Amino acid sequence: MPASPQRGEVWWLRLDPAQGSEIQKTRPCVVLSSDILNVHRRTVVVVPLSTAPHESPPLLIGLRSVGKPAVAVLDQLRAVTKERLQEKLGVLASTELRALEDGLREILEL
């Protein structure tokens, strides 16, 4: 388990057990919580990534900076324990992180 993952990093994360329509299995996720919270809390806020659906903003945001093209599934935003983090895969480009922030503001009406 990492001491404190950073905002914008992509990690392999164990999402099981999941219920209902929650995204499940081990998959890449983007850390969205602030670095200060990531240091002081035992949980982090993440958005899971998927390679199945096509980009469809603001709900599915396309990402390309971490290898294989993927989409961030914004309606699956969740807080998870750091114990679920397995391996760091990379870091999003700043433009992609901003696209996620913009999409979240839109779907959450912030």
N, C-alpha and C positions, 0 to 999 in steps of 0.2 A: 504494500500500500504506500503510495507517495505521501510525503510529508504535507505538501500543499501544491496541488495542481494549479496551473495558471489559467486565467481567463483567455479563451481563444484556442486552448490546446485541444487536440483530439486524442481520445483514449479508447482502447478496447474496454468495454464495460459489460459486466454480467447483469442482464436485466431480469432474468428469471429469479423467482417465480413471478410471472405476470398474470393478470386477470383480465377477462373480457377482451376488449379491443386494444389493450395496451401492447405496444411493441415488445416483443420478447426475444430471447436468446442473447448470446454475446455478440455485441455489435459496436461499431465506432460511435462515439458520442462527443459532442462539443461542450466543453465547460463554459458556462455563461455567467456563473456567479463571480462577484468581484474578488480580486486577489486577497483583500483584507478578510473577507468572510471565509475564503478557502483556507487561510492560515488558522483562523480561530474556531471554526465550526467543524464538526465531524461529518458534515454532509456538504455536497456540492450540487449546484443546479446545472443540469445538462439537457441537451436536445439530441435525441438519437438520429443517426444517419441511416439512409437506405439507398440501395442501388436499384431497386425495383421501379418505383414510380418516376414519371417525368417531372421536370421542373414546372411548378405552377404557383408563382408568387401570389399572395403573401404566405400561403400555407406550406408550400414545398420550395425551399430555396436551394438553387443549384450551387454546388461547391466543386472546385477543381484543384485547389492548392495542396491537397493531402494525398495525391496519388490518383487512384481510380475515381472517375466522376461519380458523385453521389448527390443526394438531396438531404437537407436538414428538414425533419418532419416536425414543424413548430408546434402543432397541437399535441405533441407527446412530451412537452416540457415537463421536467420532474426534478425533485430533489432526491438524491440517493446518497447512501453512506459511502465514504471513501473506500471502504473495504471492497466495494464492487469494482473499483478501478484495477485494471490488470497491466496494461502496457501503453505507454505514450506512443502515438503514431505520428504526430507532427503538430503544426500550428497553422491556423487559418491565416490567409492574407487579410490585411486590415480592411480591404474593400468587402470581403466576404463576411467578416464579423459585423461590419456596418449593415450589410444587407439582412443579416439575421436580426439585428436590433430593430431595424425598420419594420421587418415582417412581424416581429413580436408586438411592437407598438400598434400595428394595424389590427392584428387578430385579437389582441387583448384590450383594444380601444384605450390605450394609454396616451 
